[in-house]
Amino acid sequence: KPPAQIPKILLETMAWCLGEYAYLSTAMTLEQILQKLCQWNKEQLTNSTRKFLTSAIFKLVAQAGTCPPEAAALVDEYTRSKDVDLQQRCLEFQNMLTTAPQYLGEVLPVDASAEDVDVDVNLSF
């Protein structure tokens, strides 16, 4: 289905899941999933949904170890976005991709949702 026909919450959940677990897919390669996410990101979407899709693209580029032209073009386009959060994310990703691609895997690790987080009980909030 085109993204416009999928409920926003389902599309955002799907984008997050693909960003975290697409490497487990046996039906499609990472490159094919990346291509589909890039296609969907060109649709008429809310800023929130676009950010989910873009973050998933970042994760998959890090996992694939290469940035396909359609993903690079999308990131470049969003560096000029009116949404400042999306613009900043894309500028940071683009900068890392061009100046320090060897760190992409550390900054955007595979299956990061399963990592333990240390909690500092002394924080005041």
C-alpha positions as a Markdown table, in Angstrom:
| # | Residue | x | y | z |
|---|---|---|---|---|
| 1 | Lys | 0.0 | 0.0 | 0.0 |
| 2 | Pro | 1.1 | 3.6 | -0.5 |
| 3 | Pro | 2.0 | 5.2 | 2.8 |
| 4 | Ala | -0.9 | 7.7 | 2.6 |
| 5 | Gln | -3.3 | 4.7 | 3.0 |
| 6 | Ile | -1.5 | 3.3 | 6.1 |
| 7 | Pro | -2.5 | 4.8 | 9.5 |
| 8 | Lys | 0.2 | 7.2 | 10.8 |
| 9 | Ile | 0.9 | 5.2 | 13.9 |
| 10 | Leu | 1.3 | 1.9 | 11.9 |
| 11 | Leu | 3.7 | 3.6 | 9.5 |
| 12 | Glu | 5.8 | 5.1 | 12.2 |
| 13 | Thr | 5.9 | 1.8 | 14.1 |
| 14 | Met | 6.9 | 0.0 | 10.9 |
| 15 | Ala | 9.7 | 2.5 | 10.2 |
| 16 | Trp | 11.1 | 2.0 | 13.7 |
| 17 | Cys | 10.9 | -1.8 | 13.4 |
| 18 | Leu | 12.6 | -1.7 | 10.0 |
| 19 | Gly | 15.4 | 0.6 | 11.3 |
| 20 | Glu | 16.1 | -1.8 | 14.2 |
| 21 | Tyr | 15.4 | -5.2 | 12.6 |
| 22 | Ala | 15.5 | -5.1 | 8.8 |
| 23 | Tyr | 18.8 | -7.0 | 8.8 |
| 24 | Leu | 16.8 | -10.1 | 9.9 |
| 25 | Ser | 14.7 | -10.0 | 6.7 |
| 26 | Thr | 14.9 | -13.0 | 4.4 |
| 27 | Ala | 12.3 | -11.6 | 2.0 |
| 28 | Met | 14.1 | -8.4 | 1.0 |
| 29 | Thr | 17.7 | -7.1 | 1.1 |
| 30 | Leu | 18.7 | -4.1 | 3.2 |
| 31 | Glu | 19.2 | -2.2 | -0.1 |
| 32 | Gln | 15.6 | -3.1 | -1.2 |
| 33 | Ile | 14.2 | -2.0 | 2.1 |
| 34 | Leu | 16.2 | 1.2 | 1.9 |
| 35 | Gln | 14.9 | 1.9 | -1.5 |
| 36 | Lys | 11.3 | 1.4 | -0.3 |
| 37 | Leu | 11.8 | 3.7 | 2.7 |
| 38 | Cys | 13.2 | 6.4 | 0.4 |
| 39 | Gln | 10.2 | 6.0 | -1.9 |
| 40 | Trp | 7.8 | 6.3 | 1.0 |
| 41 | Asn | 9.6 | 9.3 | 2.3 |
| 42 | Lys | 8.8 | 11.2 | -0.8 |
| 43 | Glu | 5.0 | 10.9 | -0.2 |
| 44 | Gln | 2.8 | 13.4 | 1.5 |
| 45 | Leu | 3.5 | 12.7 | 5.2 |
| 46 | Thr | 3.5 | 14.4 | 8.5 |
| 47 | Asn | 6.8 | 15.7 | 9.8 |
| 48 | Ser | 6.7 | 13.1 | 12.6 |
| 49 | Thr | 6.3 | 10.2 | 10.1 |
| 50 | Arg | 9.0 | 11.6 | 7.9 |
| 51 | Lys | 11.4 | 11.7 | 10.8 |
| 52 | Phe | 10.7 | 8.1 | 11.7 |
| 53 | Leu | 11.3 | 7.0 | 8.1 |
| 54 | Thr | 14.5 | 9.2 | 7.8 |
| 55 | Ser | 15.8 | 7.7 | 11.1 |
| 56 | Ala | 15.2 | 4.2 | 9.7 |
| 57 | Ile | 17.1 | 5.2 | 6.6 |
| 58 | Phe | 20.0 | 6.4 | 8.7 |
| 59 | Lys | 20.1 | 3.1 | 10.6 |
| 60 | Leu | 20.0 | 1.0 | 7.4 |
| 61 | Val | 22.7 | 3.0 | 5.7 |
| 62 | Ala | 24.9 | 2.3 | 8.8 |
| 63 | Gln | 24.1 | -1.4 | 8.6 |
| 64 | Ala | 24.7 | -1.6 | 4.9 |
| 65 | Gly | 28.0 | 0.2 | 5.1 |
| 66 | Thr | 27.1 | 2.3 | 2.1 |
| 67 | Cys | 24.7 | 5.1 | 1.2 |
| 68 | Pro | 22.8 | 4.5 | -2.0 |
| 69 | Pro | 22.2 | 7.5 | -4.3 |
| 70 | Glu | 18.5 | 7.8 | -3.5 |
| 71 | Ala | 19.2 | 7.9 | 0.3 |
| 72 | Ala | 22.0 | 10.5 | -0.2 |
| 73 | Ala | 19.7 | 12.6 | -2.3 |
| 74 | Leu | 16.9 | 12.4 | 0.3 |
| 75 | Val | 19.2 | 13.4 | 3.1 |
| 76 | Asp | 20.6 | 16.2 | 1.0 |
| 77 | Glu | 17.1 | 17.5 | 0.3 |
| 78 | Tyr | 16.1 | 17.4 | 3.9 |
| 79 | Thr | 19.2 | 19.4 | 4.9 |
| 80 | Arg | 17.2 | 22.3 | 3.6 |
| 81 | Ser | 13.9 | 21.3 | 5.3 |
| 82 | Lys | 11.8 | 23.9 | 7.1 |
| 83 | Asp | 11.5 | 21.4 | 9.9 |
| 84 | Val | 14.6 | 22.4 | 12.0 |
| 85 | Asp | 14.7 | 19.0 | 13.8 |
| 86 | Leu | 14.7 | 17.1 | 10.5 |
| 87 | Gln | 17.2 | 19.5 | 9.0 |
| 88 | Gln | 19.6 | 19.1 | 11.9 |
| 89 | Arg | 19.3 | 15.3 | 11.9 |
| 90 | Cys | 20.1 | 15.2 | 8.2 |
| 91 | Leu | 23.0 | 17.7 | 8.4 |
| 92 | Glu | 24.6 | 15.7 | 11.3 |
| 93 | Phe | 24.1 | 12.4 | 9.4 |
| 94 | Gln | 25.5 | 13.9 | 6.2 |
| 95 | Asn | 28.5 | 15.3 | 8.0 |
| 96 | Met | 29.2 | 12.0 | 9.7 |
| 97 | Leu | 28.8 | 10.1 | 6.4 |
| 98 | Thr | 31.3 | 12.4 | 4.6 |
| 99 | Thr | 33.9 | 13.0 | 7.4 |
| 100 | Ala | 33.7 | 9.9 | 9.7 |
| 101 | Pro | 31.8 | 7.0 | 8.0 |
| 102 | Gln | 33.8 | 4.5 | 10.1 |
| 103 | Tyr | 31.8 | 5.6 | 13.2 |
| 104 | Leu | 28.3 | 5.1 | 11.7 |
| 105 | Gly | 28.1 | 1.6 | 13.2 |
| 106 | Glu | 28.9 | 2.9 | 16.6 |
| 107 | Val | 26.6 | 5.8 | 16.5 |
| 108 | Leu | 23.7 | 3.9 | 14.9 |
| 109 | Pro | 24.3 | 0.3 | 16.2 |
| 110 | Val | 22.4 | -2.8 | 15.1 |
| 111 | Asp | 19.5 | -3.7 | 17.4 |
| 112 | Ala | 20.3 | -0.8 | 19.8 |
| 113 | Ser | 16.9 | -1.1 | 21.4 |
| 114 | Ala | 18.1 | -4.2 | 23.2 |
| 115 | Glu | 21.0 | -2.4 | 24.9 |
| 116 | Asp | 20.9 | -1.9 | 28.6 |
| 117 | Val | 20.8 | 1.6 | 29.9 |
| 118 | Asp | 22.6 | 2.6 | 33.1 |
| 119 | Val | 20.3 | 4.7 | 35.3 |
| 120 | Asp | 21.9 | 7.3 | 37.6 |
| 121 | Val | 19.6 | 7.3 | 40.7 |
| 122 | Asn | 21.3 | 10.5 | 41.9 |
| 123 | Leu | 19.7 | 12.6 | 39.1 |
| 124 | Ser | 17.3 | 15.1 | 40.6 |
| 125 | Phe | 14.5 | 14.8 | 38.0 |
